[in-house]
């Protein structure tokens, strides 16, 4: 979830299940972390104690939640989630520790994501206000140089989110489409923004920050 210029949650939530768990425990994050195995700390609530975000995470946890907001910005970039008992963990950070902690992998279906988004809307209205405005940033979806086509799983998730956002009157901000429209679509490739296939470039971060700031300003 993003809130540049406001109080914001800096860690990385990738799925609807992680966002739901965060919202359900938004005023109780520290207790949830403290009551679970220390080795799992960096997987709960999206790698919350990573060195790059720990200071902002600590600030968020220790301050009273700001409920006087009118917009929520969420990034949904995966169907894959790991479960430790009933706690959803970031797949990206925890899957290498699957056997050590007896984690269970789950891939969310279209129907489950649909259900989750509807529940997220209800949670946000309950926590903040009935008129809260929801915004979603999906996974970066660009063609690859090797295939000259979109990655199937990534493309399917982005298309699903666009459909569901239209269904539930959520605003979606497709960074990939923005890049393709801004540049010649034939010259925009995923490898240009994910040079090592795992981490995004500063160019991508700059584009996403630009779009987020536009959302905030409106």
C-alpha positions in Angstrom: 0.0 0.0 0.0 1.3 3.4 -0.9 0.7 6.9 0.6 3.5 9.1 -0.6 3.2 12.5 1.1 0.9 11.0 3.8 1.5 8.4 6.5 2.1 5.3 4.5 3.0 1.6 5.0 6.4 1.0 3.4 6.7 -2.7 3.3 5.8 -4.9 0.2 2.4 -6.5 0.1 2.0 -8.4 -3.2 -1.3 -10.2 -3.0 -4.9 -9.6 -2.0 -4.5 -11.9 1.0 -1.6 -10.0 2.4 -3.5 -6.7 2.0 -6.5 -8.2 3.8 -4.3 -9.5 6.6 -2.7 -6.0 6.9 -6.1 -4.2 7.0 -7.5 -6.7 9.5 -4.5 -6.0 11.8 -3.7 -2.4 10.9 -3.8 -1.3 14.5 -2.2 -4.5 15.8 0.8 -5.1 13.5 3.5 -5.2 16.2 1.6 -7.8 18.3 1.1 -10.1 15.3 4.8 -10.0 14.6 5.8 -10.4 18.2 3.6 -13.4 18.7 5.1 -15.4 15.9 8.5 -17.0 15.3 11.3 -14.5 15.0 12.6 -16.1 11.9 9.4 -15.3 10.1 9.5 -11.6 11.0 10.7 -10.4 7.6 8.0 -12.4 5.8 5.0 -11.1 7.7 3.5 -7.9 6.4 5.8 -7.8 3.3 9.3 -8.0 4.7 8.5 -5.3 7.2 12.0 -5.2 8.8 14.0 -5.0 5.6 16.9 -2.5 6.1 15.5 -0.3 3.4 12.1 0.1 5.1 12.6 -0.7 8.8 12.7 3.0 9.9 9.5 3.8 8.1 7.9 0.5 9.2 8.7 1.2 12.9 7.3 4.7 12.5 4.1 3.4 11.1 3.7 0.7 13.7 4.4 3.0 16.6 2.1 5.8 15.5 -1.7 5.9 15.7 -3.3 4.9 12.3 -4.3 8.0 10.3 -7.9 7.3 9.4 -8.5 10.8 8.0 -7.7 9.9 4.4 -9.8 9.7 1.3 -7.6 7.5 -1.0 -6.0 4.1 -0.6 -3.4 3.0 -3.2 -2.6 -0.7 -3.4 -0.2 -2.7 -5.6 -1.4 -6.2 -6.5 1.3 -8.0 -8.4 0.9 -11.7 -7.7 -1.4 -14.7 -7.2 1.2 -16.6 -5.2 1.1 -16.5 -1.4 2.6 -18.6 1.3 0.7 -19.6 4.5 2.2 -20.0 7.9 -0.8 -21.6 9.7 -3.5 -19.0 8.9 -1.1 -16.1 8.2 -0.4 -15.1 4.6 3.2 -14.4 3.8 5.0 -12.9 0.9 5.8 -15.7 -1.5 8.7 -13.8 -2.9 10.5 -13.5 0.4 9.4 -16.8 2.1 9.3 -19.5 -0.5 12.9 -20.5 0.0 12.1 -21.3 3.7 9.0 -23.5 2.8 10.3 -26.6 4.4 11.9 -25.0 7.4 8.7 -23.4 8.6 6.3 -25.9 7.0 4.8 -23.2 4.8 1.9 -24.0 2.5 1.9 -22.5 -1.0 -1.3 -21.2 -2.6 -2.1 -19.8 -6.0 -5.2 -17.6 -5.8 -7.9 -18.2 -8.4 -9.8 -15.6 -10.3 -12.8 -16.2 -8.1 -10.7 -15.8 -4.9 -9.2 -12.5 -6.1 -12.7 -11.3 -6.9 -14.0 -12.3 -3.4 -10.9 -10.7 -1.8 -11.3 -7.3 -3.6 -14.9 -7.1 -2.6 -13.8 -7.8 1.0 -11.0 -5.2 0.8 -13.6 -2.6 -0.2 -15.7 -3.4 2.8 -12.7 -3.4 5.1 -11.5 0.0 3.8 -15.0 1.5 4.2 -15.2 0.1 7.8 -11.7 1.3 8.8 -11.6 4.6 7.1 -14.9 6.0 5.7 -17.8 5.0 3.3 -16.5 7.3 0.6 -12.9 6.0 0.6 -11.5 5.9 -3.0 -9.5 2.8 -3.9 -6.7 2.7 -6.5 -4.8 -0.4 -7.7 -1.5 -0.6 -9.4 -1.1 -4.0 -11.1 2.1 -5.9 -12.1 4.3 -4.3 -14.7 3.0 -5.9 -17.9 5.2 -5.4 -21.0 6.2 -7.6 -23.9 9.5 -9.4 -23.6 12.3 -9.1 -26.2 12.7 -12.8 -26.5 9.0 -13.6 -27.4 7.7 -10.2 -28.5 4.6 -11.0 -26.4 3.4 -10.6 -22.9 4.1 -13.2 -20.2 0.9 -15.2 -20.0 0.5 -15.4 -16.2 1.3 -11.7 -15.7 -1.0 -10.6 -18.5 -3.9 -12.7 -17.2 -3.6 -11.2 -13.7 -3.5 -7.6 -15.1 -6.5 -8.3 -17.3 -8.4 -9.8 -14.4 -7.6 -6.8 -12.2 -8.8 -4.4 -14.9 -12.1 -6.4 -15.2 -12.6 -6.4 -11.5 -11.7 -2.8 -11.0 -14.4 -1.9 -13.5 -16.8 -4.2 -11.8 -16.2 -2.7 -8.3 -15.6 0.9 -9.4 -11.9 0.8 -8.3 -9.5 3.0 -10.2 -6.7 1.0 -11.9 -3.4 2.5 -13.0 -1.7 0.2 -15.5 2.0 1.2 -15.5 2.7 -1.0 -18.5 0.0 0.7 -20.6 1.2 4.1 -19.6 4.8 3.2 -20.7 3.5 1.8 -24.0 1.4 4.9 -24.7 4.1 7.3 -23.7 6.7 5.5 -25.8 6.4 3.6 -29.0 4.8 0.3 -27.8 7.1 -1.6 -30.1 10.1 -0.2 -28.2 8.9 -0.9 -24.7 10.1 -4.2 -23.2 10.0 -5.8 -19.8 13.7 -6.3 -19.8 14.3 -2.6 -20.0 12.7 -2.2 -16.6 13.6 -5.5 -15.0 17.2 -6.0 -16.1 17.9 -9.0 -13.8 14.3 -10.4 -14.0 13.8 -9.8 -10.3 14.4 -6.1 -9.4 12.8 -3.1 -11.1 15.0 -0.3 -12.5 14.9 3.3 -11.3 13.2 4.2 -14.5 10.2 2.0 -13.5 10.2 3.4 -9.9 10.2 7.0 -11.4 7.2 6.2 -13.6 5.3 4.6 -10.8 6.1 7.4 -8.4 4.9 9.9 -11.1 1.5 8.1 -11.4 1.1 7.8 -7.6 1.7 11.5 -7.2 -0.9 12.2 -9.9 -3.4 10.1 -8.0 -2.6 12.1 -4.8 -2.9 15.4 -6.5 -6.4 14.8 -7.9 
